């Protein structure tokens, strides 16, 4: 569950990992996107390495996973751009003022 590991009253996990994980929710451009909501409510976002993903020692602290739909590996800068674009351009997005 994306809400696992949360110890306060926010709905998302404390830490979200962006990686090709078997339990990952898929980031989409739909109006209702649970993956984006999870990231928006998380305490932090961790991006995996292009070649090996999130290191196991850090993965143990991740409470929810999100993947970016792609046919091939995406480097971390592109992953960050896609992720932050999804967060900033969805309804209820992060306040940028």
N, C-alpha and C positions, 0 to 999 in steps of 0.2 A: 504494500500500500504506500502511496505517496505521502500519507500523513504519519507514517510510522516514525517513531523517534522524536516526536515533538513534545517538549516538556513545558510549554506555556500555552496561552490561549489562542495562538495563531493556528490556522488550519493546515499549513504545510510542514514538511520536515525541516529540521534544523539545518541540514546541509543537503543540497541536491547535486548529484553528479551528472555531467553531460558526457555520455559515453554510450557505446553499443553494448548495453547490459541486457541480459535476458528478461529482466523485470522492468525495463524502461518504458515509460509512456512516450508516445511519439508527439513531437512538437509539430503543430500544424498552424495554418493561417485561418482556421475556422473561428467564428465568433466565440464559441465555447471551446476552450482549449484547456483541459485539465493539466497538461504539462506546463503551460505558461502560468496558470494559476498557482501551481505548486512552486515554481521558481519565484514568482512574485511574493509569495508568503514565506519563503525560506529565509533563514538567517545568512546563508551564503551559497555560492555556486562554485563548483569545482569542475574544471575541464580536464578530460583525459588526454594523454599523449596520443598523437596521431598513430603511432606504431603499436603501442602497448596499452593504451587506455589509462584509467585511474589506477595508480599503484595500489596493491593490496593493502598496505598499511593504512592508507588514507580511505580506501573503499569501505573499510570496516566502520568508519564514522559517518558514512553517507546514509541518509534516511530515505531517500527517494532518487529515482533515476529518470533521466529524460534523454531521448535520442533524437537526432536531427535526421529526417528522411534523406537518404542519399544512396546513389548507386556505387559510390566509391568513398574512400577515406577523405575526410576533410581536415585541413590543418587547423590548429588551435585559433589562429587569428580569424579565419573564415567562420569557425564555429562560434566564436565570441560575437562577431558581427551579426550572424543569423539570430543568435539567441537574444541579443540586446534589441535588435530590430523587432523581434516578436514581442518582447516585453513592452517596448515603448509605443508600438502601434496597434495594440489590442485594446478593446474596451477595458476600463478599470485599470489602465496601465500605470506605471510608476509616474509620480508627479515630477516633472522636470523643471518646475519653476523655482 
